[in-house]
Amino acid sequence: MRGMGNMQNMMKQMQKMQKKMAEAQEELGEKQIEGTAGGGMVTVIVSGHKQVLDVKINEEVVDPDDIDMLQDLVLAATNDALKKADELTNSTMGQFTKGMNLPGMF
């Protein structure tokens, strides 16, 4: 019957890990990640859950004759912020998957 104790122990470990993962997910949502373009002319702030929280546009870059450039800068800043959010998510959540040597899983 020793195997049952092991199994229960493993389940407890998994539940503990799930709780930690949920907490890490929640913390990610509270993080603010900044992406910029045009040397800081456009700044986009996203949460760790990839929600756009804020867009700041320097008035110097607002040219009614060149809306395309402004759109490109907003797009670039948004993509920069989302890429950083992805990297943060991977490094935060990656800690839970590396070093997992669950017996019988691999």
N, C-alpha and C positions, 0 to 999 in steps of 0.2 A: 504493500500500500504506500510505499515511499514515493512512488511516482505521483500520487495525488497531491501530496504536499508541495512537490516541485511545481506541479501545474498551477496550483493556487498561488504560489509565490510568483510565478511568471505572470499570472493574470493581474496580481497586485502591482507588479512592476509596470505592466502595460497601462493600467489605469492611472498610475502616478505619472507616467510619461504623457499620456493623453491630456491630463490636467495641465502639465507644464507646457505642452504644445498649444493648448487653448489660451493659456495666459500669454504666451509669446505672440500668438496671433492677435490678441487684444492689444498688446503693447505696440505691435506694428501699426495698428489702426490709429494709434495716438501720435505716432511719429510724423514729423513734417519734413519732407524731402524737397529740396529746391533744385530746379533745373533752370539753366539760363541759356540765352542765345544773344548774338550780336554784341558780345562783350558786356553783357549785363543790361543791355537795353530792354530786353524782355525777360521777365522772371515768372516761372510757373511753380507753384507749390502744390504738392500732392501728398496725400496720406500714404502710409505703408500699405493701405488697402487699395491704392491706386485711384483714389477719388481726388479730382482737382479741387483744391481748397481756395486757391487765390491765383490771380493773374495780374502781374504788374507790368505796365508798359510805360517806358520813359517817353515823355512828350516829344523829345527831340527826334524820335524815330517815326513819329506820326506824320506821314506825308500823304495828303489826299491824292496826289498824283501817282503814288507808288504803294497802293494797297497790297499788291502782291508780295512785296518785300516784308511788310508787316505780318501778313498771314504766314509767310515762310518762317519768320522769326518765332511767332507764337507756336507754330507746329514744331519747330526744332527745340524750343524750350520745353514744350510738353513732352516730347519724346525723350529728351535728356532726363527730365524728372522721373518719367515712368521707368526708364532704364535703371536709374539709381534706386528706385523703389524695388525693382526686380532683384537687383544685386543685394539689397538689404534683406529682402525676404529670403533669398537663397542662403545668405550667410546666417540669418537668424534661425530658419527652420532646418537648415542643413545639419546643425548640431544634433538634431534628434535622429537623423538617419545614419550618420557615420558612427562607426564603432558599435553598431547593433549586431551582436553575434547571438542571435536567437537560435538555440539548439533546435535542430530539425527543420529550420526554415530554408537553409541553403544546402 
